[in-house]
Amino acid sequence: MPGKDEGGSSSEKEKNLELFLKVGLDERTAKNTIANNKVTANLTAVIHEAAVADGCSRTVGNLLYTVATKHPANALVHRPKLAQYIVLSKIKTPAQLEAAFSFFATTGPENFDINKFEEACGVGVKVSEEEIKQTVNEVFEENKTAILEQRYRTNVGDLFAHVRKRHPWADPKIVKQFIDAKLRELLGERTAADDEKVPKKKKEKPAKVEEKVVAVSTPEQPSEEVLNPYSIFPQPSDNYKVHTSVFFSDGSILRCSNTRELLEKHLSRTGGKVLTRFPPEPNGYLHIGHAKAMFIDFGLAKERDGGCYLRFDDTNPEAEKKEYIDHIQEIVKWMGWEPYKITYTSDYFQDLYDLAVELIRRGHAYVDHQTADEIKEYREKKMNSPWRDRPIAESLKLFEDMRRGLIEEGKATLRMKQDMQSDNYNMYDLIAYRIKFTPHPHAGDKWCIYPSYDYAHCIVDSLEDITHSLCTLEFETRRASYYWLLNALGLYQPYVWEYSRLNVSNTVMSKRKLNRLVTQNWVDGWDDPRLMTLAGLRRRGVTSTAINAFVRGIGITRSDCSMIHLSRLEYHIREELNKTAPRTIAVLHPLKVVITNLEAGTIMDLEARKWPDAQADDASAFYKVPFSNTVYIDQSDFRLKDSKDYFGLAPGKSALLRYAFPIKCTDVILADDKETVLEIRAEYDPTKKTKPKGVLHWVSEPSPGVDPLKVEIRLFDRLFLSENPAELEDWLADLNPQSKVVIPNAYAVPSLGSAVVGDTFQFERLGYFVVDKDSTPEKLVFNRTVTLRDSYRKGGI
């Protein structure tokens, strides 16, 4: 689901920039960091864990930055200890830090032996300059011949590696100083010849041999994660470890984890079964990004013999529609997934209300009267609401008044009492309830107060005993509020894990932008084949199998802001349709060809292949095409002027009609403008002795004077010209004017007349097509799914 608050305020970003500069990051790195919410949250946490918010040396700061970006996710509980070792200069080189990462990746969240840790990281090991100098001399002596030959073209990195192998904890700066000095001592000063580029040697062609040698290569074994992308997720019984740490402005730290008692109760309720949830908002149609979410949520549950809830996040009564609910249920089934249960957040409205009352009683929530603008201003300034410290009894009464409809809409909200001075803006007293005098599509008119996403989502996860709460990376900064709330209420805490959003080139996928395209009629509805909605892809002829293969191929990654090129999806579509779509023939722009040496009225029934590898004894692999003295080829397959690199038809030139005979152009009938070709006269070779290079697709009159089957063809292309239109200010101006081209009067072979909506075909030489729902008994409509050309496999990404 899209994030509901996608970035911090400008003042928050300025504060983070100042903090990052204090710890020695250069300005460019610091600015790049604050542009990435994930790294910002991690680095801020590491700085506070290291207690260096007031500043530190550049060396320490750079090492802490590496910790923020590379520390093993399975051992976050040990990160403060590592930060402490860096600040105390016990770990002071990148080599030591990499060794620490390796140690913790293996150890995980379990307790570890500090002596083994220090030994693994070289803590306290001192390598003297004399030892380094001696080792450098030994390495140079061993490689002297090669160094003298290559001189200053010698790979210094290789020499460095030899030294590091013997002294892994040596100071790399000192090692480099000795290597540089030794090079100058051995070779003298650099000369002009040392800077000349060495011409590349041409590879000699191997001599031909009579015997063919077959090279046997052992294929690289795929990793466990490739074979099973769900192997990265822990078992439910392991959910007692620390999920995350919440750092408060007063210096205290909340380490979030289940108690053994909470976990045992959860496991007794679920029997240890994996339970996930797919929680779309019913305020629009699902797009291909949701296909990735389904693959992860439903896929993990299926792989572990568990269950996945289809939960409608229907906390906003003004946005939800039954049309969207019905669509989501239907499309989930089409994608091949079966929900464990179908639930609604509104099913838990009473539970959520009761827990909100309990939250107030525990002193963790209060009724606030600030307007939306005032709340925004106070959050930016990190100021407490004037009503934050009102008596608990007063908030309880006012919250009850809110429920009974005694307070006007916009005059009060219930806010969680979190930490307004936190470095995480998702801890700035988030709204838990707001007043809306709007009937709910599912719950009716029972409620006039509705919970927010930030309040309801984590609680319903807990109430449904979700084991793995999986979401996209923009929710990572919300971990703190997620676990803070569950901890405040003493509820079971699911395991949370974030993955990267699926961004596909040449399209937009935000619901706001999609809604604008649909409501302003830039496209033809939510299922327009140009959209990346799942309904649009299905109407275009894309199968759920191809979509799931595409998602699986990308993997369950955490790489942020990755853009997947559309051609990668098209590759999987072709792979699927190449196996399932029978071949047939259609002509988009018909040009009449009269065969003068075939008697008028003669009809030959020829056989055409549905599949390239069709066996002659398999009648089902062939279909009949009529051949008469009037056929139609595509206008693009004829030219008045021939050329050597052209294999189509031209005056005096021959071409082969696919599955039929060679024909030779003998005459051309032109319009009055002497340029437009109206008709071609040709002769065919019944003996097939002529062997032209060009092969043309064609259709014929099925009987004398009767036109071939007339169909409408819709050619679809990328909806936007730019790869990333969402980043453009005027993104609508980037719409591709040629994204939909309609050809109303194409011709097709007679066998296509029995096709029904949803049938897919490969039109030879043209691409893959599907029968559209706009088809009528009088005229079929075909949508082009994808062209035949496969740019992804040839190097496109």
N, C-alpha and C positions, 0 to 999 in steps of 0.2 A: 504493500500500500504506500502511496506517496506520503511523505512527511507532512505534518501539519504546521511545522515551524522550522524552516529549512536553514536557518543561520542565526548567529548571534547578532546583537546590535553593533553599530559602528563603534560605539564607545567601548564595547566589550572587546572588539577586534583590536582597537588601539591599545587597550590595556595588555592584551596578550602579546602584541608586537613589542611593547616596552619590556615585558617580562622576558621574552625570547632574546632580545638584544642584551639584556642584563647578564644572561648566562653565556654570552660570547658568540651567539650565532651571527653570521654576517647578515646584513639587511636583506639581501635577496633571498637567502634561505628562510629567514624569519617570515618574510611576506608570503613566500610559497607555502609555508607551513600553515599560516592562519587561513589560507584559502582551502585547506583540507580539514574538515571538521574532525575526522578520525584522528589524524596525527596531532592536531591541536589539543584534543582531549587527552591523548596519551602523554604528550610532552608536558602539558600542564601538571598532570598527575605525577609524573616522574620528578619534575622540579620540586614539587611539594614533598614527595617522598624523600628526596635528597636534602630537603630543608635549605635550598639555595635560592629562594625567591628574591633575596636581596642582591644576588649576583655571585659569580664564580669565574674562574679562569676560562679562557677559550677552550683549552684542552679538556677540562672537565665538562664544559658545556657540550662540546662536540660528542664526547663519549655518552653523555646523557641523552643526546638526540638520537644516537644509534640505539640506545636502550628503548627509547620510545617507539622506534620504527621496526626493531627486529627482535625484541624479547619474545621468547616462546609463549604463545597464548595459553598453553596448558600449565604454565608455572608462574602466573602473575602474582601469586602469593609471595614469591621470593624476590620480586622486583625491588622492593624497598631495601632489602639486604644488599643487593647488587649495587644499588645507587649509593648506599653508605660506603661500600668498598671503593667506589670511584672517587667520592668526595675525600676520603682519607688517603687517596693515592696508593691504595693497596692494589688496585687494578688501574693501570695507567697507559696501557697500549691497546691498539685495536686487536692485536693477536690475543692478548689476555681476555679481552671482551668476547671475542668469538669463541674462545675456549669455555667461557662462562655460559654462553648461550647453548653450546653443545651439552654441557653438564646438566643445565636445567631442563633442556628438551628431553633428556633421558630420564631425569629424576621426576619431572612432573610436579604436582603440588605436594607430594609427600615430604616429610621431614628428611633432612639430609645431614650427612656427616661433614661438619665444617672443615675438618682436616683434609678430607678427600677433595672437597671443593677447592681449598687453597692450593692443594697439590696439583689439581687439574688445571688451575689457572696461573700457576707460577707465582703465586703471592709470596713475597719475601725473597724470591730468587733474584740474585744480583749477578749480572754478567759484566765483568770488568772490561774496560777499554782494551787492556792488554790481551784478554781472552778473545775479544772480537777481532783485534788486529791479527792475532796469530791464526785464527780460523780463516780470515779473508786471505791471508798469504797462502794458506794450504789450498783453498779453493782455486786461487789464481794459478798455483803451481800445477794442479791437476788438469786445468783447462788451458794451459799456457799456449799450446800449439794452435788451438782454435781461436784464441783471443788475438794472437799475433797475425793470424790469417784474416780475421774479420775486422780487426782494429776497433774503431769506434762504432762499428755496426754490430758489435757484440751485444747480445740481449742481456742487459744489466739485470733484468727481472729474474733470469735463470740463475745468475750468480747470487743474487739476493736470496733466492729460494734455497740454494745449497747451504748458505750461511744459516738461514733460519731453521733449516732442518736440524742443524747441530745445536743451535742456541735459539730455541723458539721464543724466549723471553728477553732477548737482547733488544736494546733500544734501537728501533729502525732508523732513526736519524743518524745515530753514530755509525751504524752499519753502512749506510749510504755514503757517509763522509769517507770512511776507510776504502770503500770500493772505488769511489771517484778518484781518491788520491792514488790508489794502486794502479788504476788505469793510466793516469798521467805519468807515473813513475816508469811503467813498462813501455808505454807507447810514445811518450813525449807529447808535445802540443798537437792539437788537431791541425790537419793540413787541408788544402782545398780538395784534394782527392777523397778525403774522408767524407766530405759533404756531397760528393757526386752520387747521383742515383745509379744503382746497379741495374742494367737492362735485364729484363726477364728472359730467361732461357726458354726457347720454344721446346715444347714437348716433342720428343721424337716418336714417330709412329712405330709401334711394335711390328717386327717382321711377321709376315703372314706364316702361319703354320697349317699343316694339313689337318692335324687332329684338333678337334674342338674341345677345349677344356671348360667344363662346367664349374663355375665358382659356386661353392656352397657357403652361404653366409648364415650365421646364426642370428635370427631376429632378436632384437632387444626385447627383453621381457617387460611387459607393461607393469607399472606400479600397481600396488593394491588399490590406491585411490582411483586409478583409471578403470580397473576391473570392477571396483565397487566404490562409487563416489560417496557412499554413506558411511564408509569405514571410519571417517574422521570423528563421528559423533559418539559420545560416551553412552554407556548403558544406564538405565534409570537408577540402578542400585548404587552407582557412583556419584549420585547427586547430593553428596554431603560436603563436597569441597567448596572452597571459596569461589563464588561467581565473579565478584568484582569488589572493589574497595571504593567507598564513598568518602571523599575528603571534605570535612567541614571547615568553615572559615575560622572556627575557634581552635583549630589544630587537632581536633578529635577525628578518628577514622572509624567508619562502620564497615566491617568486613562481612559481606553478605553471604550467608550459606544456610542450608537447612540444618536444624538440630537433628540428631539421630532419631529422636522421638517423632519429629514431624515427618521425616523421611520414611520411617517404619510404618506410620499410619497411612501415608500415601501409597506405599507399596502394597499394604494389605488391601487397600481399596481397589487398586488396579491389577493386582496379581503380578506386578512387575512388567506389565505390558507397556510398550512404547505408544504414547498418545501425542499426536501433533494436531495442529489446526491450520486451516486455510481460511483467513478472516477478511474477505473483501467487503468494502462498503458498497451497498446496493444503490449507487448513485451514478452508474454508467456501465458501459460494456467492457468486458475484460479484454486486455491486449496481450501481446506476446510476452511482455514482462511478467504477467500473471502466469504464463505457461511455465516459466522458470520456477516461480514460487510453488506452483502445483507439483512440479517435478520433485522439488525438495521436500515439501510437506507431505504429500501423498506417497511419494517414492520412498522416503525413509520409513514411514509407517508400514508400507507394504513389504519392504525388504526385511523388517524386523518382526513380521507377523503381528503388527499392532493395528492401530486405527487412526484415522485422520478425521477430525471434525470439519465439516463445512459450516463455519460460523459467520453469520451476517453481522457485521459491525454497524448496527442500525441505531447509533446514538443520536443522529441528527434527523429529526422527523421531517424537516423541510426538504431534504435532498433525496430521500429514499422513494423508490417507485416499485410497484409490483412487477412492472415490465422488466426491470433490471434483475429482480430476484429470480423471476422465471428464466431469464436468459442465463444467469450465472449457473443455476442448477443444471440447465440443459447443456451448457458448454462444458462444464466439469465432466459430465457423463461422456460427451463427445470426445473429450481429450483422453478418455480411457480410465478415469478415476472413479472410485466408488466411496462415497463418504461413510465413515463409521456412524455418524449421526449428523443430522442437520439441525443446527441451533441458531439462536439469535441472541445478541447481547441483551435485547429487551426481555428475554426469558428470565433474566437475572435482575431486573430492575428493583424488585423488592429486596433481594439480598444486597444489592449495591447500596440501596438507601439505608438499610440497617447497619451496614458496615461504615457508611459515612457518619451516622450518628455515633457509632463506637469510636471513630477516628476523632470526632469532636470531644467526646468524653475523655479520651486519652491525651487531650491537649495538642493534637496534631492537625487541627483544622479550625477555621473560623469563618464566620459570615462577613463578607466585605461589601462595601457600598460604593467603591470606586467605579467610575465609568471605564469603558474599554480603553479610551485614550489615556486616562489617568493611570491605569494599570501598566500600560505600555511605557509611559514616561517614568513611573516609579521603578519599573524593572530595569530600564536603561540606566537610571541613576543609582541602582541598588539600594533603594530606600524602602523601608517597611511601610506597609499600609497603616493609616491612622487607626484602623480597627483591628490590627493584628493581635493585640494583646487584650482584647475585650474578654470579659469573664466567660468561662465555658458555658454556664447556665444561660447566658444571654445568647450565645451562638446556637445553642440547642433550641431555644424558643424561636429564634428568627428562622432557623432552618425548617422547623415545623411550619411556620407561617409561609415560607416559600412553597412547601409541599402542598399546603391547603389553598394556594392561590391568593393569599392575602397581600402579597407584595407585587408591585408592577414589574413587568418584564424590563430588564436592564437596570433595575434598582438594587439588585443584590446578587451576589454569587457566593458559592462556598469555595474557599481556597485552602489548599494544603499548606500547613505551616512547616516549610522546609528550611531553606538557608538563603536569604536574600543577598548575602555577601559571598556566596560560593563562586568558584571560578567556572562552574557549569551553569549556563543560563537555564538549563532544564530543571534546576533546583530552585528557581525564583518563585516559590509559592504558586505552583500551577493551579489553574481552576479545576475544581472537581465537579461542580454542578452549576448550571445556569438555568434561568427561568425562560420557558418558551410556551406560550399559550397556543400550542399547535397540536392537534390530534396526531397520534402515532399510527403509521400504516399497519403495524403488527400488534401494538399494545393498546390501541384505541385511545380513549380520552381519559384514562385513569390518571395519567401523570401530566403535570405542567412544569416539572423540573426534570432535566435530563443530564445524565452524567457525561463528562468529557471523555475523549479517547484516552488521555493520559491517566485518568482515574479508573476507567472501566476495564481497559485492555488487560492489564496485569492481573487484576482481581479475578476476571472471568477465566483467564488462563489457569489460575490457581484453583478456582471452583471446579473447573472441568478436569483437574488433575493432569494438565498438559505436562509431558515430560520434557519436550524440546520445543521451545518457543523461538521459531526461526523467522527472521525478518531482514530487510535490506539495511545497508550500512548507514543510511541517514538516521537510523534509530539508535546507533551505537551510543551517542551522547545521552540518550534517554535511559540507558541502563541504570544510572544512578537513581532517578526518580522511580523507575520500575521496582527496583529492589528496596528502595527506601520505604515505599508504601506498603509492600508486602511485609517487610520487617516491622513496621509500625503497628500493623494489625495482627502480627503473629501468625501469618498464613504461610502455607507451603510455597516454596519458591522454585519455579521451573528453571531448567537450564536454558539460557538465552545465547543465541549465536547469530551473527549478522553475515550476510553475503552481499556481493556487489549487485547493483541493479543491472538489468539487461538493457543496454542501449544499442539500438540498431540504426545504422546510417540512413540518411535521406528520408527521415520520418520524424514525427513527434509522438510522444506517448504520455504526456501529462494529461490528466482528465480534463483540466481546464481548457487546454488547447484543442483536444479532441472534441470536446463539447462545442467549442466555438466553430470548428470546421463543420460540424453536423448542423448546429442550429442556424448558422448563417449561410447554409447551403453551398459551401465551398466543395462539399462532397455529397454523395447521394445516400445519406443515412449512415448509421453505425456499422452496417455491413458492407459499405462500399469496398470493393476489392482492392482499392489503392491504400486503404488504411491497414495498420498493423494490429487492428482488433482481431480477436480470434474468429469472430463472425465474418469479418471481411476476408481474412485469409481462407476460411472454409469456402466462402462464396467464390473466391478466386480459383479454387480447386486444390488448395494445399491440404494435405492430409494431416491428421493429428500425429500419425506415426512419424512423419517427416519433421514436424515441430519438436516432438520429444527427442528425436535423434539429434537435432540441431542443439537443443538445450543440453543434452547429455555431453555432446562434443565440446561445448564451451566449458563445462565442468562447474562445480560448486565453488566458485572463486571468491576471494575477498579483495581482489584488485579493484581499487576505486576508479570510477570515471572511465572505464574502458568502453570503447566504441567498437561494436562488432559490425563489420561491413556486410551490407545486404547480400552480396554475392555468396557469403558463407551460408546463409539460409537457403539461397537458391540452389547451392550445391546439393544440400540434403533433399530438397524438393525434387530435383532431377533424378537423384539416386533412387528415390521412391517411385516416381512416375515412370521411369525407364523400365521398371519391373512390372508395373501394374496397368499402364495405359496402352491399349492396343493401337497400332498404327492405322492411319486412314489418310484420305486426301481431301483437301479443300483448296480453292483458288480464290485469293482475296480480291484481285483486280482482273477480272476475266477479259481475255482477248480471244476473239473467235478465230478458229483455224478450220478451213474447209479442205478436206483431203480429196483431191480431184480424181485420184485413181482408185478410190473405193466407191462402189456403187451406192447411190443414195438409198436409204431404207435398210441397208445392211447393218445388223447389230451383232457384234461378237461379245460373248461373255468371257472375260478374261479373269484370271485369278490373281489376287493381290495378297501379300502377306500381312497378317496382323502383328507378327513378331519377327525380328531379324533372323532368329534361329529356328523358324518354323520347319517342322519335318513334313516331307511330302505326303506321308501316309496319315497325317493328322488333319482331317477336313476342317476341324474347328479353328485351326490356326490360319485359315484363309477366308477371304470374302470376295464376292463377285463384283467386278466393275464392267459396265457396258462400254463398248468401243464402237463408234459409228463414224460416218464421214464428216461429222461436225463435232469438234472438240474445243475445249477452252484451256489456254495456258495463261500464266500470269503475265501481265504487261511488262513486268521487270525482266522477263526472260526473252524479250525480243528487242533487237536494235536494228536500226536502218544501216548503221555503219559498223562493220565488224572490226575486231582487233585480235591480236594474238593471245592476249590474256583473258579473252571472253569466251565462255563455253556455252552460252545460250544460242538461241536461234537468230539467224540473220539472212538476208537475201542470198540465195545460192548455198547456204550452209545447212548442215544436218545436225539434229539433236535426237536423243532417245527419249521417247515417252515412257516413263516409269511403268514397268509391268506390261508394256505393249510393244510398239515397233519404233524403229528409227523413222523420222520424217525429215524431208528437205524442203525448205522454203523456195517456192517457184515464182511467187508473185505477191505483191503487197497492194492493198486497196487503201488509198489515203482519202482523207476528208478534203473539203474545198481549200483548207489552209495549206495543203500539200505537206503537212507535218504530222498531223494526228493520224495514227494508224487505226483504221476501222476494222480491217479483216486481213487475214493472211491466207494465201493459197499454198498448199503443200502436197507433196506426194509421199506415200509411205512405202517402206521396203518390207513386203510380206515375208521375204526370205531371211531377214535380219542379218544379212551379210555385211551391211554397213556398220562400222564400229565408231560412232562419234564419241567424243569425250564428254560432252554435256548431257546430263540427265535432267529432265523436266517433270514436274508434277502437273497433272491435268485432270479435267473431268469431261465427260461426254454427254451429248443429248441421250437420254435413256431410250427414247423412241423418236421417230422422225418428227421434226417441228416442235418438240417438247423441250423446254428449257431444263437444265439440270436443277437439282434441289437448291433452292435459294435460302440462304441463311444470313443472319447478322453476326458479324465478328466484332468483338470489342478488344482492342489492344491496350493493355495497361503497362505503364512504366512507372518509374520512381515518382512519388508524389511531390518531392521537393528536389530542387536542383543542387542544393548544398548538402554535404554529408551530415552536418549538424545544424539544421535550421533553428533548433530551439535556442541557440546562443545568439541569434540575430535579433536585433531590436524590432525590425519590421519583417517578422518571419513569414507573414502571409504573402509578402511580395516575392518570396522565394518559391512559391508554388510553380510546379512544372506545367506550362500550358499544354504540353503534349503527353501528360500523364494518362489521358484517356482519349483514344481515337476510335471512332465508331465507323465500321464499314458495313453499310446496311444491305448491300446486294452482292455478297460473295456467293460462290457456287461450291457445292459439295457432292460427294458421291452418294448414290441413292441409299446405300446401307445405313447412312447416318440418320435417315428419316425416322427410325425407330428409337433413337436415343431419348433418354429421359433426364430430368433435372438431376445433376450430380454426377452423371456419367463423364468419365475423363478419357481423353484420346491424345495421341500424338499426331498432329497434322504434319505429315512429312515435309521436311525442309523449313517448317514454320515455327514449331514449338509445341508446347503442351496446352491443351484447352479443356474446358469443362462446360457442360450445359448449364446455363444460368436460369434462375427462377423466373425471369421475365419472358421465358419462352412461351409460345402459344401453340395450339394445334396447327395453326397456319404457318408459323415461322419459328424455327429454333434460333436461340441466341447463345453464342459461345463466348466465354471469357478466356483470354489467354492467361494461363497460370504463370508460365515462365518460358523464355526462349530456349532454343536448343544449345546455344553457346554456354560453355561452362567456364566462366572467368576465374572462379575461386580455385578450381583444381589446377589451373594454369598459372597460378601465382597470385591471383587477387586474394585479398583477405577480408 
